[in-house]
Amino acid sequence: MAKQRILSGMQPSGLLHLGNYFGALKNWVELQDDFECFYFIADWHSLTTHYEDPSKIRDYSFNVAVDWLAAGLDPEKSTLFIQSHIPEHAELFLFLSMIVPVPWLERNPTYKEKQDEIKNVDMSSLGFLGYPVLQTADIVLYKAHCVPVGVDQEPHLEISREIVRRFNGIYKKEVFIEPKAKISQTPKLNGLDGRKMSKSYNNAIFLADDEKTLEKKIKSMLTDPQRARRDDPGDPDVCNLFPLHKLYSTPEMQAEVREGCVTAGIGCGDCKKMLNASMLRGMGPHMERRREFAAKPKEVMDILFEGTEKARKVAKETMREAQEAMKFSHL
Ligand code: SF4
């Protein structure tokens, strides 16, 4: 039986951090054996927030690709490509834009949320309002059956399904597939200061961080605020550090930390040293592979170009079908 197709993308709007890894990338790597996976660098989407200075997007795109490969995305198993190298994404976006009512986009909850969240960029652009249409084009161009999402992102796919139904209904042909969510559980992970890990809050541990930077960041992490002195007992369940122990430390070490914390048997400095050792063990192989790929930019770009060629064949065929259904093609 043919494998179902999965599609997902990441915006190259900065370096990838642990939130991106545990929230998506780790899952993408695991999906490679059971699905036909298409993963793309969503550089056009990055323009919604970086339109004033897009010059860094190219460098971020390269770094995203390096992290993907270092994390285990395998070009033999998955098709890895850059969105802007496939003009059919923009072409389909245009066709879909003609049939999507503007109130659908204005109703989109993330539209309002992001406008409230991002204060340093004017987000009142047509491009930002229409990003769910571009996102839908990205997905349906490859007739993806599923899109991997976290539990709270499921509603984001509903607008894509509505757009698919509208297109297929107007042109009376089932050209596009309604994408389903492939839900994955993602651990809650905060940044160094206890807020959501985000590059814009300057509180992230990046996959590109080296050993020294990692150690420095762990030392600076906020701990249980009630544990003001060394002999105050703490509570790992409210501490910002413990979720990282859960991800990187052995069960024995987690038990030792918990016991030492609640009895004030260990200090936060000891606990941070233990976490640093665990994270070095866990992230060390990624750091090593990352350095290797970063030193071979031509090889990395060739992987993306080969993926682009493969993806574009699929995209062109879908566009041919869509235009045929619309009876629009002059060819
Ligand atoms: S000992 Fe560890 S878990 Fe407890 S408050 Fe300090 S850093 Fe947090």
py3Dmol code that shows the C-alpha trace and the ligand (Angstrom):
import py3Dmol

protein = """\
ATOM      1  CA  MET A   1       0.000   0.000   0.000  1.00  0.00           C
ATOM      2  CA  ALA A   2       1.290   3.475  -0.881  1.00  0.00           C
ATOM      3  CA  LYS A   3       2.385   5.541   2.083  1.00  0.00           C
ATOM      4  CA  GLN A   4       0.265   8.541   3.011  1.00  0.00           C
ATOM      5  CA  ARG A   5       1.832  11.880   2.289  1.00  0.00           C
ATOM      6  CA  ILE A   6       2.767  14.376   4.998  1.00  0.00           C
ATOM      7  CA  LEU A   7       3.681  17.991   4.495  1.00  0.00           C
ATOM      8  CA  SER A   8       5.036  20.561   6.897  1.00  0.00           C
ATOM      9  CA  GLY A   9       7.197  23.658   6.857  1.00  0.00           C
ATOM     10  CA  MET A  10       9.258  25.889   9.107  1.00  0.00           C
ATOM     11  CA  GLN A  11       9.810  29.592   8.816  1.00  0.00           C
ATOM     12  CA  PRO A  12      13.456  30.669   8.579  1.00  0.00           C
ATOM     13  CA  SER A  13      12.914  33.709  10.759  1.00  0.00           C
ATOM     14  CA  GLY A  14      15.793  32.910  13.119  1.00  0.00           C
ATOM     15  CA  LEU A  15      17.808  30.008  14.450  1.00  0.00           C
ATOM     16  CA  LEU A  16      15.848  26.928  15.525  1.00  0.00           C
ATOM     17  CA  HIS A  17      15.573  26.404  19.279  1.00  0.00           C
ATOM     18  CA  LEU A  18      14.614  23.544  21.581  1.00  0.00           C
ATOM     19  CA  GLY A  19      10.944  24.559  21.348  1.00  0.00           C
ATOM     20  CA  ASN A  20      11.100  24.020  17.585  1.00  0.00           C
ATOM     21  CA  TYR A  21      12.908  20.715  18.070  1.00  0.00           C
ATOM     22  CA  PHE A  22      10.539  19.174  20.624  1.00  0.00           C
ATOM     23  CA  GLY A  23       7.478  20.886  19.116  1.00  0.00           C
ATOM     24  CA  ALA A  24       8.035  19.687  15.548  1.00  0.00           C
ATOM     25  CA  LEU A  25      11.421  18.551  14.283  1.00  0.00           C
ATOM     26  CA  LYS A  26      11.794  15.502  16.508  1.00  0.00           C
ATOM     27  CA  ASN A  27       8.368  14.326  15.379  1.00  0.00           C
ATOM     28  CA  TRP A  28       9.207  14.967  11.709  1.00  0.00           C
ATOM     29  CA  VAL A  29      12.245  12.699  12.008  1.00  0.00           C
ATOM     30  CA  GLU A  30      10.106   9.935  13.512  1.00  0.00           C
ATOM     31  CA  LEU A  31       7.490  10.208  10.747  1.00  0.00           C
ATOM     32  CA  GLN A  32       9.989   9.599   7.949  1.00  0.00           C
ATOM     33  CA  ASP A  33       9.739   5.811   7.985  1.00  0.00           C
ATOM     34  CA  ASP A  34       5.966   5.546   7.905  1.00  0.00           C
ATOM     35  CA  PHE A  35       4.985   8.424   5.621  1.00  0.00           C
ATOM     36  CA  GLU A  36       6.078  10.016   2.388  1.00  0.00           C
ATOM     37  CA  CYS A  37       7.310  13.282   3.860  1.00  0.00           C
ATOM     38  CA  PHE A  38       7.659  16.678   2.207  1.00  0.00           C
ATOM     39  CA  TYR A  39       9.301  19.272   4.453  1.00  0.00           C
ATOM     40  CA  PHE A  40       9.906  22.806   3.268  1.00  0.00           C
ATOM     41  CA  ILE A  41      11.611  25.983   4.397  1.00  0.00           C
ATOM     42  CA  ALA A  42       8.785  28.523   4.402  1.00  0.00           C
ATOM     43  CA  ASP A  43      10.825  31.575   3.394  1.00  0.00           C
ATOM     44  CA  TRP A  44       7.898  33.406   1.786  1.00  0.00           C
ATOM     45  CA  HIS A  45       5.995  33.090   5.070  1.00  0.00           C
ATOM     46  CA  SER A  46       8.944  34.712   6.864  1.00  0.00           C
ATOM     47  CA  LEU A  47       8.333  37.835   4.809  1.00  0.00           C
ATOM     48  CA  THR A  48       5.135  38.504   6.777  1.00  0.00           C
ATOM     49  CA  THR A  49       7.320  39.614   9.708  1.00  0.00           C
ATOM     50  CA  HIS A  50      10.668  40.305   7.978  1.00  0.00           C
ATOM     51  CA  TYR A  51       9.505  42.336   4.979  1.00  0.00           C
ATOM     52  CA  GLU A  52      11.541  45.386   5.974  1.00  0.00           C
ATOM     53  CA  ASP A  53      14.830  43.500   6.041  1.00  0.00           C
ATOM     54  CA  PRO A  54      14.599  40.138   4.295  1.00  0.00           C
ATOM     55  CA  SER A  55      18.393  39.943   3.881  1.00  0.00           C
ATOM     56  CA  LYS A  56      18.822  37.521   6.789  1.00  0.00           C
ATOM     57  CA  ILE A  57      16.244  35.012   5.560  1.00  0.00           C
ATOM     58  CA  ARG A  58      18.765  33.339   3.237  1.00  0.00           C
ATOM     59  CA  ASP A  59      21.218  32.721   6.056  1.00  0.00           C
ATOM     60  CA  TYR A  60      18.473  31.513   8.394  1.00  0.00           C
ATOM     61  CA  SER A  61      17.229  29.152   5.663  1.00  0.00           C
ATOM     62  CA  PHE A  62      20.671  27.586   5.428  1.00  0.00           C
ATOM     63  CA  ASN A  63      20.819  27.207   9.196  1.00  0.00           C
ATOM     64  CA  VAL A  64      17.372  25.618   9.308  1.00  0.00           C
ATOM     65  CA  ALA A  65      18.530  23.079   6.720  1.00  0.00           C
ATOM     66  CA  VAL A  66      21.709  22.371   8.721  1.00  0.00           C
ATOM     67  CA  ASP A  67      19.640  21.730  11.863  1.00  0.00           C
ATOM     68  CA  TRP A  68      17.216  19.507   9.952  1.00  0.00           C
ATOM     69  CA  LEU A  69      20.028  17.337   8.649  1.00  0.00           C
ATOM     70  CA  ALA A  70      21.849  17.284  11.987  1.00  0.00           C
ATOM     71  CA  ALA A  71      18.618  16.247  13.723  1.00  0.00           C
ATOM     72  CA  GLY A  72      18.206  13.302  11.364  1.00  0.00           C
ATOM     73  CA  LEU A  73      16.000  14.375   8.469  1.00  0.00           C
ATOM     74  CA  ASP A  74      17.250  12.123   5.725  1.00  0.00           C
ATOM     75  CA  PRO A  75      17.057  13.291   2.096  1.00  0.00           C
ATOM     76  CA  GLU A  76      16.847   9.619   1.050  1.00  0.00           C
ATOM     77  CA  LYS A  77      13.576   9.335   2.934  1.00  0.00           C
ATOM     78  CA  SER A  78      12.136  12.865   2.899  1.00  0.00           C
ATOM     79  CA  THR A  79      11.863  15.566   0.262  1.00  0.00           C
ATOM     80  CA  LEU A  80      13.457  18.736   1.651  1.00  0.00           C
ATOM     81  CA  PHE A  81      13.009  21.961  -0.283  1.00  0.00           C
ATOM     82  CA  ILE A  82      12.676  25.746  -0.211  1.00  0.00           C
ATOM     83  CA  GLN A  83       9.225  27.243  -0.796  1.00  0.00           C
ATOM     84  CA  SER A  84      10.392  30.196  -2.902  1.00  0.00           C
ATOM     85  CA  HIS A  85      12.172  27.867  -5.341  1.00  0.00           C
ATOM     86  CA  ILE A  86       8.783  26.537  -6.420  1.00  0.00           C
ATOM     87  CA  PRO A  87       6.758  29.368  -8.017  1.00  0.00           C
ATOM     88  CA  GLU A  88       3.651  27.142  -8.103  1.00  0.00           C
ATOM     89  CA  HIS A  89       3.135  27.982  -4.392  1.00  0.00           C
ATOM     90  CA  ALA A  90       2.586  31.628  -5.354  1.00  0.00           C
ATOM     91  CA  GLU A  91       0.565  30.689  -8.437  1.00  0.00           C
ATOM     92  CA  LEU A  92      -1.866  28.538  -6.469  1.00  0.00           C
ATOM     93  CA  PHE A  93      -2.021  31.180  -3.733  1.00  0.00           C
ATOM     94  CA  LEU A  94      -3.266  33.603  -6.376  1.00  0.00           C
ATOM     95  CA  PHE A  95      -5.935  31.243  -7.696  1.00  0.00           C
ATOM     96  CA  LEU A  96      -7.146  30.433  -4.183  1.00  0.00           C
ATOM     97  CA  SER A  97      -7.146  34.128  -3.227  1.00  0.00           C
ATOM     98  CA  MET A  98      -9.807  34.696  -5.876  1.00  0.00           C
ATOM     99  CA  ILE A  99     -12.269  32.361  -4.166  1.00  0.00           C
ATOM    100  CA  VAL A 100     -11.570  32.956  -0.463  1.00  0.00           C
ATOM    101  CA  PRO A 101     -13.976  35.446   1.168  1.00  0.00           C
ATOM    102  CA  VAL A 102     -12.057  38.056   3.190  1.00  0.00           C
ATOM    103  CA  PRO A 103     -14.258  37.557   6.328  1.00  0.00           C
ATOM    104  CA  TRP A 104     -12.934  33.971   6.558  1.00  0.00           C
ATOM    105  CA  LEU A 105      -9.459  35.434   6.996  1.00  0.00           C
ATOM    106  CA  GLU A 106     -10.514  38.202   9.361  1.00  0.00           C
ATOM    107  CA  ARG A 107     -12.219  35.608  11.577  1.00  0.00           C
ATOM    108  CA  ASN A 108      -9.026  33.557  11.817  1.00  0.00           C
ATOM    109  CA  PRO A 109      -8.082  33.604  15.545  1.00  0.00           C
ATOM    110  CA  THR A 110      -4.314  33.564  14.892  1.00  0.00           C
ATOM    111  CA  TYR A 111      -4.658  36.733  12.810  1.00  0.00           C
ATOM    112  CA  LYS A 112      -5.771  38.701  15.866  1.00  0.00           C
ATOM    113  CA  GLU A 113      -3.475  36.834  18.290  1.00  0.00           C
ATOM    114  CA  LYS A 114      -0.341  37.503  16.253  1.00  0.00           C
ATOM    115  CA  GLN A 115      -1.278  41.122  15.692  1.00  0.00           C
ATOM    116  CA  ASP A 116      -1.498  41.523  19.461  1.00  0.00           C
ATOM    117  CA  GLU A 117       1.693  39.515  20.098  1.00  0.00           C
ATOM    118  CA  ILE A 118       4.002  41.123  17.535  1.00  0.00           C
ATOM    119  CA  LYS A 119       4.331  44.756  18.484  1.00  0.00           C
ATOM    120  CA  ASN A 120       7.504  45.804  16.681  1.00  0.00           C
ATOM    121  CA  VAL A 121       6.246  45.081  13.138  1.00  0.00           C
ATOM    122  CA  ASP A 122       3.233  46.542  11.368  1.00  0.00           C
ATOM    123  CA  MET A 123       1.193  43.397  10.726  1.00  0.00           C
ATOM    124  CA  SER A 124      -1.673  45.036   8.854  1.00  0.00           C
ATOM    125  CA  SER A 125      -0.469  43.781   5.459  1.00  0.00           C
ATOM    126  CA  LEU A 126      -2.484  41.922   2.858  1.00  0.00           C
ATOM    127  CA  GLY A 127       0.230  39.247   2.934  1.00  0.00           C
ATOM    128  CA  PHE A 128      -0.305  38.575   6.618  1.00  0.00           C
ATOM    129  CA  LEU A 129      -4.096  38.556   6.316  1.00  0.00           C
ATOM    130  CA  GLY A 130      -3.777  36.068   3.471  1.00  0.00           C
ATOM    131  CA  TYR A 131      -1.187  33.788   5.042  1.00  0.00           C
ATOM    132  CA  PRO A 132      -3.710  30.945   5.643  1.00  0.00           C
ATOM    133  CA  VAL A 133      -4.322  30.974   1.876  1.00  0.00           C
ATOM    134  CA  LEU A 134      -0.610  30.581   1.140  1.00  0.00           C
ATOM    135  CA  GLN A 135      -0.449  27.911   3.835  1.00  0.00           C
ATOM    136  CA  THR A 136      -3.313  26.071   2.157  1.00  0.00           C
ATOM    137  CA  ALA A 137      -1.579  26.331  -1.218  1.00  0.00           C
ATOM    138  CA  ASP A 138       1.582  24.857   0.372  1.00  0.00           C
ATOM    139  CA  ILE A 139      -0.348  21.847   1.632  1.00  0.00           C
ATOM    140  CA  VAL A 140      -2.737  21.069  -1.193  1.00  0.00           C
ATOM    141  CA  LEU A 141      -0.159  21.544  -3.934  1.00  0.00           C
ATOM    142  CA  TYR A 142       1.320  18.231  -2.782  1.00  0.00           C
ATOM    143  CA  LYS A 143      -2.059  16.599  -2.071  1.00  0.00           C
ATOM    144  CA  ALA A 144      -0.838  15.968   1.453  1.00  0.00           C
ATOM    145  CA  HIS A 145      -3.109  13.677   3.452  1.00  0.00           C
ATOM    146  CA  CYS A 146      -1.864  14.887   6.820  1.00  0.00           C
ATOM    147  CA  VAL A 147      -0.126  17.811   8.434  1.00  0.00           C
ATOM    148  CA  PRO A 148       1.724  17.185  11.701  1.00  0.00           C
ATOM    149  CA  VAL A 149       0.491  19.629  14.331  1.00  0.00           C
ATOM    150  CA  GLY A 150       0.444  20.034  18.095  1.00  0.00           C
ATOM    151  CA  VAL A 151      -2.898  19.544  19.895  1.00  0.00           C
ATOM    152  CA  ASP A 152      -3.716  23.257  20.061  1.00  0.00           C
ATOM    153  CA  GLN A 153      -2.995  23.867  16.365  1.00  0.00           C
ATOM    154  CA  GLU A 154      -5.689  21.550  15.012  1.00  0.00           C
ATOM    155  CA  PRO A 155      -8.204  24.395  14.369  1.00  0.00           C
ATOM    156  CA  HIS A 156      -5.645  26.101  12.094  1.00  0.00           C
ATOM    157  CA  LEU A 157      -6.247  23.399   9.512  1.00  0.00           C
ATOM    158  CA  GLU A 158      -9.974  23.961   9.370  1.00  0.00           C
ATOM    159  CA  ILE A 159      -9.637  26.999   7.112  1.00  0.00           C
ATOM    160  CA  SER A 160      -7.550  24.921   4.669  1.00  0.00           C
ATOM    161  CA  ARG A 161     -10.287  22.307   4.573  1.00  0.00           C
ATOM    162  CA  GLU A 162     -12.897  25.019   3.951  1.00  0.00           C
ATOM    163  CA  ILE A 163     -10.823  26.415   1.083  1.00  0.00           C
ATOM    164  CA  VAL A 164     -10.424  22.945  -0.440  1.00  0.00           C
ATOM    165  CA  ARG A 165     -14.191  22.350  -0.258  1.00  0.00           C
ATOM    166  CA  ARG A 166     -14.852  25.710  -1.863  1.00  0.00           C
ATOM    167  CA  PHE A 167     -12.423  25.122  -4.748  1.00  0.00           C
ATOM    168  CA  ASN A 168     -13.618  21.570  -5.424  1.00  0.00           C
ATOM    169  CA  GLY A 169     -17.247  22.751  -5.153  1.00  0.00           C
ATOM    170  CA  ILE A 170     -16.922  25.718  -7.510  1.00  0.00           C
ATOM    171  CA  TYR A 171     -15.003  23.832 -10.201  1.00  0.00           C
ATOM    172  CA  LYS A 172     -16.891  20.549  -9.650  1.00  0.00           C
ATOM    173  CA  LYS A 173     -13.825  18.370  -9.464  1.00  0.00           C
ATOM    174  CA  GLU A 174     -12.086  16.788  -6.484  1.00  0.00           C
ATOM    175  CA  VAL A 175      -8.702  18.254  -7.343  1.00  0.00           C
ATOM    176  CA  PHE A 176      -7.530  18.831  -3.799  1.00  0.00           C
ATOM    177  CA  ILE A 177      -7.598  16.639  -0.706  1.00  0.00           C
ATOM    178  CA  GLU A 178      -8.878  17.970   2.626  1.00  0.00           C
ATOM    179  CA  PRO A 179      -5.792  17.725   4.868  1.00  0.00           C
ATOM    180  CA  LYS A 180      -6.122  15.971   8.215  1.00  0.00           C
ATOM    181  CA  ALA A 181      -4.172  16.796  11.346  1.00  0.00           C
ATOM    182  CA  LYS A 182      -1.541  14.323  12.507  1.00  0.00           C
ATOM    183  CA  ILE A 183      -1.550  15.268  16.150  1.00  0.00           C
ATOM    184  CA  SER A 184       1.545  14.813  18.253  1.00  0.00           C
ATOM    185  CA  GLN A 185       2.029  15.385  21.962  1.00  0.00           C
ATOM    186  CA  THR A 186       4.597  18.066  22.572  1.00  0.00           C
ATOM    187  CA  PRO A 187       6.208  18.713  25.946  1.00  0.00           C
ATOM    188  CA  LYS A 188       5.728  22.092  27.594  1.00  0.00           C
ATOM    189  CA  LEU A 189       9.012  23.915  27.411  1.00  0.00           C
ATOM    190  CA  ASN A 190       9.714  27.412  28.635  1.00  0.00           C
ATOM    191  CA  GLY A 191      12.592  29.718  27.921  1.00  0.00           C
ATOM    192  CA  LEU A 192      15.422  30.727  30.270  1.00  0.00           C
ATOM    193  CA  ASP A 193      13.232  33.375  31.938  1.00  0.00           C
ATOM    194  CA  GLY A 194      10.161  31.148  32.383  1.00  0.00           C
ATOM    195  CA  ARG A 195       8.179  32.644  29.493  1.00  0.00           C
ATOM    196  CA  LYS A 196       7.386  30.672  26.329  1.00  0.00           C
ATOM    197  CA  MET A 197      10.647  29.874  24.525  1.00  0.00           C
ATOM    198  CA  SER A 198      10.874  32.281  21.621  1.00  0.00           C
ATOM    199  CA  LYS A 199      13.607  34.003  19.649  1.00  0.00           C
ATOM    200  CA  SER A 200      11.757  37.294  20.060  1.00  0.00           C
ATOM    201  CA  TYR A 201      11.968  37.038  23.873  1.00  0.00           C
ATOM    202  CA  ASN A 202      15.706  36.377  23.727  1.00  0.00           C
ATOM    203  CA  ASN A 203      15.266  33.418  26.099  1.00  0.00           C
ATOM    204  CA  ALA A 204      15.916  30.438  23.852  1.00  0.00           C
ATOM    205  CA  ILE A 205      18.423  27.604  23.816  1.00  0.00           C
ATOM    206  CA  PHE A 206      19.288  27.230  20.151  1.00  0.00           C
ATOM    207  CA  LEU A 207      20.188  24.007  18.386  1.00  0.00           C
ATOM    208  CA  ALA A 208      23.184  25.959  17.100  1.00  0.00           C
ATOM    209  CA  ASP A 209      24.479  26.794  20.587  1.00  0.00           C
ATOM    210  CA  ASP A 210      27.894  25.366  21.406  1.00  0.00           C
ATOM    211  CA  GLU A 211      28.933  23.739  24.669  1.00  0.00           C
ATOM    212  CA  LYS A 212      30.075  26.984  26.348  1.00  0.00           C
ATOM    213  CA  THR A 213      26.950  28.903  25.371  1.00  0.00           C
ATOM    214  CA  LEU A 214      24.752  26.086  26.622  1.00  0.00           C
ATOM    215  CA  GLU A 215      26.498  26.071  29.994  1.00  0.00           C
ATOM    216  CA  LYS A 216      26.161  29.848  30.288  1.00  0.00           C
ATOM    217  CA  LYS A 217      22.473  29.742  29.442  1.00  0.00           C
ATOM    218  CA  ILE A 218      21.721  26.959  31.932  1.00  0.00           C
ATOM    219  CA  LYS A 219      23.522  28.941  34.659  1.00  0.00           C
ATOM    220  CA  SER A 220      21.311  31.954  33.901  1.00  0.00           C
ATOM    221  CA  MET A 221      18.012  30.037  34.104  1.00  0.00           C
ATOM    222  CA  LEU A 222      15.248  31.128  36.417  1.00  0.00           C
ATOM    223  CA  THR A 223      14.491  28.477  39.073  1.00  0.00           C
ATOM    224  CA  ASP A 224      11.708  28.081  41.652  1.00  0.00           C
ATOM    225  CA  PRO A 225      11.228  31.718  42.796  1.00  0.00           C
ATOM    226  CA  GLN A 226      10.283  30.508  46.330  1.00  0.00           C
ATOM    227  CA  ARG A 227      13.743  29.000  46.750  1.00  0.00           C
ATOM    228  CA  ALA A 228      15.535  32.219  47.632  1.00  0.00           C
ATOM    229  CA  ARG A 229      18.246  30.655  49.850  1.00  0.00           C
ATOM    230  CA  ARG A 230      20.269  27.457  49.590  1.00  0.00           C
ATOM    231  CA  ASP A 231      18.500  25.866  52.582  1.00  0.00           C
ATOM    232  CA  ASP A 232      14.969  26.711  51.393  1.00  0.00           C
ATOM    233  CA  PRO A 233      13.286  23.613  49.961  1.00  0.00           C
ATOM    234  CA  GLY A 234      12.116  23.958  46.348  1.00  0.00           C
ATOM    235  CA  ASP A 235       9.420  22.503  44.144  1.00  0.00           C
ATOM    236  CA  PRO A 236      10.592  20.942  40.861  1.00  0.00           C
ATOM    237  CA  ASP A 237       7.046  21.095  39.500  1.00  0.00           C
ATOM    238  CA  VAL A 238       7.068  24.889  39.464  1.00  0.00           C
ATOM    239  CA  CYS A 239      10.740  25.169  38.513  1.00  0.00           C
ATOM    240  CA  ASN A 240      11.644  26.220  35.024  1.00  0.00           C
ATOM    241  CA  LEU A 241      14.590  23.826  34.917  1.00  0.00           C
ATOM    242  CA  PHE A 242      12.871  20.568  35.710  1.00  0.00           C
ATOM    243  CA  PRO A 243      11.074  20.142  32.330  1.00  0.00           C
ATOM    244  CA  LEU A 244      14.553  19.997  30.771  1.00  0.00           C
ATOM    245  CA  HIS A 245      15.636  17.329  33.279  1.00  0.00           C
ATOM    246  CA  LYS A 246      12.546  15.375  32.200  1.00  0.00           C
ATOM    247  CA  LEU A 247      13.689  15.546  28.583  1.00  0.00           C
ATOM    248  CA  TYR A 248      17.409  14.965  29.030  1.00  0.00           C
ATOM    249  CA  SER A 249      18.191  13.326  32.394  1.00  0.00           C
ATOM    250  CA  THR A 250      17.876   9.653  33.271  1.00  0.00           C
ATOM    251  CA  PRO A 251      14.947   8.657  35.530  1.00  0.00           C
ATOM    252  CA  GLU A 252      17.496   8.070  38.314  1.00  0.00           C
ATOM    253  CA  MET A 253      18.872  11.582  38.003  1.00  0.00           C
ATOM    254  CA  GLN A 254      15.370  13.054  37.879  1.00  0.00           C
ATOM    255  CA  ALA A 255      14.525  11.224  41.117  1.00  0.00           C
ATOM    256  CA  GLU A 256      17.770  12.455  42.706  1.00  0.00           C
ATOM    257  CA  VAL A 257      17.005  16.056  41.683  1.00  0.00           C
ATOM    258  CA  ARG A 258      13.440  15.861  42.939  1.00  0.00           C
ATOM    259  CA  GLU A 259      14.493  14.431  46.306  1.00  0.00           C
ATOM    260  CA  GLY A 260      17.401  16.878  46.663  1.00  0.00           C
ATOM    261  CA  CYS A 261      15.213  19.846  45.708  1.00  0.00           C
ATOM    262  CA  VAL A 262      12.298  19.222  48.082  1.00  0.00           C
ATOM    263  CA  THR A 263      14.641  18.505  51.019  1.00  0.00           C
ATOM    264  CA  ALA A 264      17.112  21.287  50.164  1.00  0.00           C
ATOM    265  CA  GLY A 265      19.705  18.517  49.920  1.00  0.00           C
ATOM    266  CA  ILE A 266      21.083  20.026  46.728  1.00  0.00           C
ATOM    267  CA  GLY A 267      21.400  23.635  45.657  1.00  0.00           C
ATOM    268  CA  CYS A 268      20.195  25.047  42.353  1.00  0.00           C
ATOM    269  CA  GLY A 269      23.827  25.395  41.254  1.00  0.00           C
ATOM    270  CA  ASP A 270      24.331  21.611  41.720  1.00  0.00           C
ATOM    271  CA  CYS A 271      21.096  20.951  39.881  1.00  0.00           C
ATOM    272  CA  LYS A 272      22.194  23.140  36.966  1.00  0.00           C
ATOM    273  CA  LYS A 273      25.512  21.292  36.744  1.00  0.00           C
ATOM    274  CA  MET A 274      23.632  17.990  36.574  1.00  0.00           C
ATOM    275  CA  LEU A 275      21.361  19.349  33.838  1.00  0.00           C
ATOM    276  CA  ASN A 276      24.329  20.656  31.922  1.00  0.00           C
ATOM    277  CA  ALA A 277      25.904  17.186  31.933  1.00  0.00           C
ATOM    278  CA  SER A 278      22.648  15.566  30.779  1.00  0.00           C
ATOM    279  CA  MET A 279      22.083  18.105  28.027  1.00  0.00           C
ATOM    280  CA  LEU A 280      25.638  17.801  26.779  1.00  0.00           C
ATOM    281  CA  ARG A 281      25.092  14.058  26.486  1.00  0.00           C
ATOM    282  CA  GLY A 282      21.763  14.574  24.713  1.00  0.00           C
ATOM    283  CA  MET A 283      22.689  17.477  22.452  1.00  0.00           C
ATOM    284  CA  GLY A 284      26.339  16.576  21.882  1.00  0.00           C
ATOM    285  CA  PRO A 285      25.742  14.399  18.812  1.00  0.00           C
ATOM    286  CA  HIS A 286      23.553  17.131  17.262  1.00  0.00           C
ATOM    287  CA  MET A 287      26.234  19.761  17.947  1.00  0.00           C
ATOM    288  CA  GLU A 288      28.824  17.534  16.290  1.00  0.00           C
ATOM    289  CA  ARG A 289      26.719  16.763  13.187  1.00  0.00           C
ATOM    290  CA  ARG A 290      25.694  20.403  12.972  1.00  0.00           C
ATOM    291  CA  ARG A 291      29.333  21.506  12.776  1.00  0.00           C
ATOM    292  CA  GLU A 292      29.965  18.914  10.049  1.00  0.00           C
ATOM    293  CA  PHE A 293      27.031  20.032   7.867  1.00  0.00           C
ATOM    294  CA  ALA A 294      27.701  23.735   8.452  1.00  0.00           C
ATOM    295  CA  ALA A 295      31.206  23.193   7.078  1.00  0.00           C
ATOM    296  CA  LYS A 296      29.760  21.767   3.821  1.00  0.00           C
ATOM    297  CA  PRO A 297      27.391  24.467   2.516  1.00  0.00           C
ATOM    298  CA  LYS A 298      27.463  23.190  -1.073  1.00  0.00           C
ATOM    299  CA  GLU A 299      26.377  19.727  -0.005  1.00  0.00           C
ATOM    300  CA  VAL A 300      23.538  21.159   2.075  1.00  0.00           C
ATOM    301  CA  MET A 301      22.299  23.379  -0.754  1.00  0.00           C
ATOM    302  CA  ASP A 302      22.532  20.487  -3.247  1.00  0.00           C
ATOM    303  CA  ILE A 303      20.228  18.454  -0.996  1.00  0.00           C
ATOM    304  CA  LEU A 304      17.702  21.314  -1.068  1.00  0.00           C
ATOM    305  CA  PHE A 305      18.023  21.740  -4.848  1.00  0.00           C
ATOM    306  CA  GLU A 306      17.464  18.019  -5.434  1.00  0.00           C
ATOM    307  CA  GLY A 307      14.439  18.092  -3.122  1.00  0.00           C
ATOM    308  CA  THR A 308      13.124  21.151  -4.963  1.00  0.00           C
ATOM    309  CA  GLU A 309      13.342  19.343  -8.307  1.00  0.00           C
ATOM    310  CA  LYS A 310      11.403  16.395  -6.950  1.00  0.00           C
ATOM    311  CA  ALA A 311       8.771  18.548  -5.234  1.00  0.00           C
ATOM    312  CA  ARG A 312       8.329  20.789  -8.258  1.00  0.00           C
ATOM    313  CA  LYS A 313       7.290  17.856 -10.471  1.00  0.00           C
ATOM    314  CA  VAL A 314       4.430  17.147  -8.061  1.00  0.00           C
ATOM    315  CA  ALA A 315       3.532  20.843  -7.773  1.00  0.00           C
ATOM    316  CA  LYS A 316       3.436  21.326 -11.568  1.00  0.00           C
ATOM    317  CA  GLU A 317       1.191  18.322 -12.074  1.00  0.00           C
ATOM    318  CA  THR A 318      -1.256  19.571  -9.414  1.00  0.00           C
ATOM    319  CA  MET A 319      -1.335  23.029 -11.007  1.00  0.00           C
ATOM    320  CA  ARG A 320      -2.069  21.446 -14.403  1.00  0.00           C
ATOM    321  CA  GLU A 321      -4.999  19.543 -12.864  1.00  0.00           C
ATOM    322  CA  ALA A 322      -6.287  22.631 -11.044  1.00  0.00           C
ATOM    323  CA  GLN A 323      -6.249  24.765 -14.183  1.00  0.00           C
ATOM    324  CA  GLU A 324      -7.875  22.017 -16.179  1.00  0.00           C
ATOM    325  CA  ALA A 325     -10.689  21.838 -13.623  1.00  0.00           C
ATOM    326  CA  MET A 326     -11.042  25.616 -13.864  1.00  0.00           C
ATOM    327  CA  LYS A 327     -11.023  25.370 -17.676  1.00  0.00           C
ATOM    328  CA  PHE A 328      -8.560  28.205 -17.502  1.00  0.00           C
ATOM    329  CA  SER A 329      -5.403  26.816 -19.086  1.00  0.00           C
ATOM    330  CA  HIS A 330      -4.457  28.161 -22.486  1.00  0.00           C
ATOM    331  CA  LEU A 331      -2.088  25.241 -23.074  1.00  0.00           C
TER     332      LEU A 331
END
"""
ligand_1 = """\
8
SF4
S 17.087 22.392 42.808
Fe 16.716 22.228 40.612
S 14.562 21.759 40.426
Fe 14.879 22.559 42.510
S 14.471 24.764 42.356
Fe 16.673 24.476 42.095
S 16.974 24.335 39.893
Fe 14.799 23.979 40.303
"""
view = py3Dmol.view(width=600, height=400)
view.addModel(protein, "pdb")
view.setStyle({"model": 0}, {"cartoon": {"style": "trace"}})
view.addModel(ligand_1, "xyz")
view.setStyle({"model": 1}, {"stick": {}})
view.zoomTo()
view.show()
